[in-house]
């Protein structure tokens, strides 16, 4: 989890990375409130990063957050390495700070939230990944600690 945020202000974009889809959420650090934004379904890497570039131009984030997929015991698996590559590409292409965040069971929680709010399972697939990204970003905000000028919480 992040240890510091410059003044605790600014917009963040968060990503729930997947091979077929990437959920995207947006939030304001000062308010510590995240919202689902969209789901990217482009199949080519170039199209995905073009869509992300458009979102970055539109929202002018101060940082990015990516949910890092790991096993329930915290160990890495095949998707962890693919997601780390995505994180490196985000930082390399856009030069923004990229934070990794807890993402275990975010899709399960997103599905439960959608169903609890009356979205049938077949309809919830359209926004499931964006809601998972919202959960990742909200968790990031909930654990964020702004440091004072002396580097202390």
Protein Blocks (a to p, Z undefined) as FASTA:
>chain_A
ZZbdehhiacdddddddfkbccdddddfklopacdfbdcfbfbfklmmmmmmmmmmmnop
abdcddddddfkopacfklmmmmmmmmmmmmmnopacddddfehklmmmmmmmmmnopaf
klmmmmmmmmmmmmmmmmmmmmpccddfkopZZ
